[in-house]
Structure formats: structure tokens, C-alpha cells
Amino acid sequence: MGLLYYGEMSSPLEFDDRLLAHLKVAMTQKLRRGESFTLSWVHPPGREGGRTSLWIDPASFIRWEFETGTTPEINTEWIERLLRAASTTGGMVIVGEDPTAPPTAAQAAAVSE
């Protein structure tokens, strides 16, 4: 599991390393263009609340920390789906790599503050 440090949050958000690698690519592309967006995900079963959304802008402090030392092969179709979603009013919603399946609990799991 990788960690996403965002702003002044007291605890990092935890995501599957493969998902985090794809989020990093998609988020970096948006921020490099100077574009702000929301990042949202549904909480896994058993976790309080239903979903979380963060406002991401070019001035945000973001650090990605991966459990593994190797970069996974990047699925460009997955990146494109994330980027298309980020350009809508709903924002970048975390989706699974398979467009026909919902994200797994590990992919959707995030630990908030």
C-alpha cells in the first residue's frame, strides 16, 4: 500500500501502489497544466461515511510514497479515464483499472485523518 500525503492532513491517505502510480500520473498531468480539480473515492464497506472528496490545485502540497521500489507498467486507458473524469463537474473519481468493474476495496481504501 502506498501513501498520499496531501496538504496539512495529519495522516496520509493509503492506496494500492498500482492505483497510486496511476493517480500520480493523472494528477501530475492536470497540475502541470495549472488545472484544479476534485479527487473523490467511495469508502470501503465498514468505514464510516460514504465517500471523500479533496480539492486539488497547483498550489497543493502532495507527496506520493510507494511501498515498492519499482514503477508498474502504466495503463494509458486508465489514465485517460481518470483525466476525462477530472475535466467534468464530478471531478476525478477513483475507478478500477477494469472499466466494467467497480474498484476493489484495496483500490478504493483510503485512511483519512
C-alpha positions, 0 to 999 in steps of 0.5 A, a space after each residue: 500500500 502506498 501513501 498520499 500525503 496531501 496538504 496539512 492532513 495529519 495522516 496520509 491517505 493509503 492506496 494500492 501502489 498500482 492505483 497510486 502510480 496511476 493517480 500520480 500520473 493523472 494528477 501530475 498531468 492536470 497540475 502541470 497544466 495549472 488545472 484544479 480539480 476534485 479527487 473523490 473515492 467511495 469508502 470501503 464497506 465498514 468505514 464510516 461515511 460514504 465517500 471523500 472528496 479533496 480539492 486539488 490545485 497547483 498550489 497543493 502540497 502532495 507527496 506520493 510514497 510507494 511501498 515498492 521500489 519499482 514503477 508498474 507498467 502504466 495503463 494509458 486507458 486508465 489514465 485517460 479515464 481518470 483525466 476525462 473524469 477530472 475535466 467534468 463537474 464530478 471531478 476525478 473519481 477513483 475507478 478500477 483499472 477494469 472499466 466494467 468493474 467497480 474498484 476493489 476495496 484495496 483500490 478504493 481504501 483510503 485512511 483519512 485523518 
